[in-house]
Amino acid sequence: MTHNALHACCNDVHAHAPAHVDGLTHSVPFQDRVVRTLILFAEWCKRAYALHMQRRSLRSLNDRQLRDIGLKRTEALREAARPFWDQP
């Protein structure tokens, strides 16, 4: 899924979200809970993809660029090797 397609998916999910959730799980209709869960999942996917792209970019920096941001090559490679689901 491309970055733009992911944004379109998230925006579509937000458009169908309930206007508010009153916090009482038992009084919220099942469909609203499903929509909220899908929204949370879409947002997590969006963050995971952004983090993946940042780590991918980190791998391509040269030594001077890494020095500018205060990292050593080994630190950058270690961070770049982390899986997308390993979010801070």
Secondary structure, DSSP 4 states (H G I P E B T S, - for coil): --HHHHHHHHHHHHHTS-S---S-GGGS-HHHHHHHHHHHHHHHHHHHHHHHHHHHHHHH--HHHHHHTT--HHHHHHHHTS-TT---
